[in-house]
Amino acid sequence: MSKLSVSNLSVEFGGRGGLFSEGRVVKAVQDVSFDLDPGRTLGLVGESGCGKSTTGLAAMRLIEAKSGTVMFDDMDILKLKGANLRLLRSKIQIVFQDPFSSLNPRLTAAEIISEPLDILNVGTRAERRVRVDELLTQVGLSPEHGGLFPHQFSGGQRQRLGIARALAPDPDILVCDEAVSALDVAIQAQVLNLLARLQKARGFGMLFISHDLSVVRHVSDEVIVMYLGRIVERAPAQNLFDAPLHPYTLALISAIPSRDLDRPSSRMRLEGDVPSPVNLPSGCAFHTRCPFAKDHCKQERPELRDVSAGRQVACHYAEEIRDA
């Protein structure tokens, strides 16, 4: 199993003739860096539009990055072409958000799972059939389900198919892009437990992208919080949820539903809307919504800095807020 190392990844959309033909540029991802080790799960969280899904897609080379490096097996993914890029596809796979639209409705379950094996020419046809039956069993279905079409499955079963398809080429890295957000809570738990069992058995690294912090807390070893395309905090999962350092992280965590009836009174509520990524605020991009913002925050953007072993934060006053 190989490690994935992302350094200073940036992605932009628009420009000349793009984004409504006004030459405007959306800085979707800016200078994002992280490492993902085999057998570990990295949670990537934030509100819709923060750049988390774009980060995952760019790291896989499903969309093109403006700059940065994505190292995997001593290769920079962003520079691969031809056969080398095709080989990379088998090593990094993705489970999409919608388990219905991400599956070809004209193929049976067995054909869907077998498709990446066929493309990569893995084994003989008979060996691929055996592999498909094994994968169906591993994700909690049965070989008899192989003859059914996607519309004949429930939402949870379709997501299991998506997981089986992603695991077919035996990847080193699995990207889960809101993989359980379309499912009800009971089915979410089943799919998350399935992913945990498969990861333990196979040892792949998992990039888990979600806006649901309660889910991220359950599955992640480490968590990255993004806001308007940048990382604002990074920490081991337990440390981040026990003692968030960035005001944005604090607001997200305080919004997690709780059985504690006293919890709403202490909830940190953010005012205003997320600024446009086309016209970012000066200084700290979060200062327009931050209750702790000072004049310095409006003038100078805080760099992501180390505050303790394994912890980083992009806030001028993180220590003051923590100790308050």
N, C-alpha and C positions, 0 to 999 in steps of 0.2 A: 504494500500500500504506500502511496506517495503523498507528500505534503503539498498543499496549495498555498502559495505566498503571493499576495496582492500588494503592490506598492504604488502609491500615488496615482491611483486609478481615477481618471476624469472622463466624463461623458457629456457631450453637448448635443443639443438638437436645434435645428433651425439654421440660421445664418443666411447667406445670400440666396434669395429666392425661396427660402423655406419659412416655416411657421407663419402661415398666412401671407407670404410674399412681402413681408415688411423688413426682412433682414434681421429680425430679432433672434436672439440666442437664449435658449434655456440651458442653464448650467445644472444639469440633472444630477451629476455626481462630481464632487470636487475633492481630489487628493485623498482618496480612501485607501487605507492600508490595513491589512490583517493577515494572519496566518491561520490555517486550518490543518490540524494534525490528524492522522488516521485514528479512527475510533472516537473522535471528539465531536461535539456538536456546538456550533457557533450560532447563537441567535442574533438576528438582525431585525431591529424593531424601529417603529416610528409611525407617524400618521401617514395617510395616503398622500402620495406625491413627494415623499421625503427622499426618494431615490433608492430605496432598499431593493426593490425588484430589478431596477435598472442595473444596480451593482451586481446582482447575481447573474443576470443575462449577459452583461459585459464580461464578467469573469469567465463565462462559458464560451464567449465569442459568438453568442447568438445575436448580439448587436455590437457595433464597432465602437471602440473607445477612442477618445481624442488623444489621450496620452497615458503613460504609466506602464507597468509591467505586471504580468500574471505568470508566475513561474510554477511549472509543474513538471516533475521528472527532469529537471535541468533544462527545460525548454520554456521559452517565452510564448505563451499561447497566442498573444496578440500579433506575433510575427509568423505563425505557422501557415503553411499553404499546402494544397493538394493532399497527398497521401498522409503526410504527418498530421494535418488537421483532421482528417477522417479518423485516424487512429485515436486522436485525442477525444473524439466524440464518444468512443466506447469507454473512456476512463472517467468522464464527468457527465452524469445524467441528471435529468430534472423531472420532478413531479409537479405538474401545473395545478393551479387553483381550482379550475372547473373540471371535475372528472367526467363531464359529458362532452363538452365541446373539444376537449383535448384528445378524444378517442375517435378514430375513423368509424362512422356509423355503418359503413358498408363492409367492414371486416368483422369476422368473428373474434371472440376473445383470444383464441389460440393464434389466429393470424396476427392480431395486434401485438401479442407478446413475442411472436416469432419474427416479426418484421425487422427489428434491429439485428437479429442473428442472421437473417437472410442477407441483409445489406452488407454485413461484415463477413459473410461467408464462413460462419463458425460451424465447424463439424459437418457431418452428413445430414441429409434430410431426416433420417430416422433419429439421429442423435439430437437434432433440434426439437423433434416431437417429444422426446423423453425430457429434455430440458424444460419445455413449456409445461408439461405435466407437473414437474417438480416445482416450478415457480408458482403455479396455481395452488398447489398444496401449501407451499410456504407462506402465502399471503392469506390463507384461511379459506380458500375456495376449493374446488375439487376438479379433477381432470374432466368430469362430465360437463362442467361449465364452459369448456373450451369451444363448444359448438354454438354458443349463444352470442347474440349481438348486444352491443352496449345498451340499447334501449330496454333490454330484458333484465337488466340488473338494477338494483337500488343504488342510491348515491354513494353509500359506503362501499358497496361491492365494486362500483366503477372506479373509485379511488384505489381500491386494492389492485385492480387491473392496471391502473397507471403506475403503481409502485412495482408490480411484477414486470411491466415493460421496461421501466427504468433500470431494474436490477438484472435484466436479461444478459447484458454484456459484462456483468460482474464489475461494476465501476469502483473506482477508488474514492470518488466524491459524489455525494448525492445532494442536489440542490432542491429544497422543498419550498416552493413559492406559494405561500398561503395555502398549503396543501390540505388543511382541515377546516378552513374558514367557511366553506360552503356546506359543511356537514353539521347535523345537530350534535348537542353536547355528548350524548351517549355514544354516538358513532365516532365522534372526535377521539374519545378516550380509547376506543378499540384500535383506531388507526395509529394513534400515537404509541400505544403499547406494542403494536405490530412493528412499527419503525424501530423502536428500542430493541426489540428481540432480534430483528434482522441485523441491526448495527452491531450488536454484541456478538452475533454469530459470524458476521462477515468482516467486521473491522473497518468499514468505510467511514470517512469523515462526512459530516452532514452540515450544510449551511441551511439553517432553518429561518426562513423569512416570514415574518408575521406582524400584524398590528395588535395581536392579542397577547398582552404581557403575561397573563395567567398561564397560557399555553407555553410561552417561551420559558417561563420560570420552571415549568415541569420538565422540559426536555433538554435545556441548554447547560453546557459546562461554562461557557463564557457568553457575554452579551455585549453587542454594540448597539448604541442608540444613535439614530441619525435624525438630522433636522435640516431641511432645505439643502440636501445633497452632501452634507458634511457630517463626519462623526463628531458628536458632542460629548459622548462618554463611552468608555470601554472598561469592563471589569469582569471578574469571575461572577457567575450568576448570583450566588448567595450573597456576596458582598454588595452587589449592585442593588438587590432588592432590600437588603437589611439597612443600607446606609447610602442612598443615592447622593451624588455630589453635584450634579448639574440641575438647575431649576426645572428644566424641561423633563428630565428623568423623574424628578420628584412629582411633577404634575401628572405624568403618565401613570406612575405607580399609585398615586393617591386616587386615581379614577378607577382602579380595579374594584369591581363589586365585592362587597364584604358583608358578612352576616352581622358584623358589629354595628349595632344601631347608633353608636356614637360616632362612627366613622365619617358620615357626611359632613359633620360640623367642622372637621379638621381637613376636609378636602381642599386641595389647592386648585382653584378654578382659573383657567387662562382666559384673559380678555382679548377680544379682537380676532381677526382672521389670520391665517398663515399668509405672509407676504408672497407676492408673485415671484417665481423663480426667474422671470424675465428682467425684473427690476428689483434686485436684492437691496435691502437696507444697508446703510453704511455701518461700519463697526461690526458688532455681534448681530447676526441675523435674527437672533431670538429677542433682542432688546425691546422690540415693539410689543411683546406680549409678556415680558418677564417682570414680575412684581418686585424684583430685587435690583433692577437695572439702575445704573448711575450714568453720569455724563460720560465717563470714560468708556462705558460699554457702547455708546453711540458713535464713538470716534475710532476705536481700535478693535479689530477683530481678534479675539483670543485664540491663540494656537493650542492645538491638542498637546498636552504636556503630561509627564509622569507625575503622579502625586504620591504613589506608593508602589510596592511590588505588584505588577500586573494590573495597575489601575491608571487610567488616563482620563483627563477631562479637559474640555475647552470652555473654561469660564474664569474670568478675572478674579471672582470672589468666592470660588468654590469652598475654600477653607472657612471663610467667614460665615457662609450660609450653613455649612455643616455644624459649626460650633455654636450657632445662634440658639 
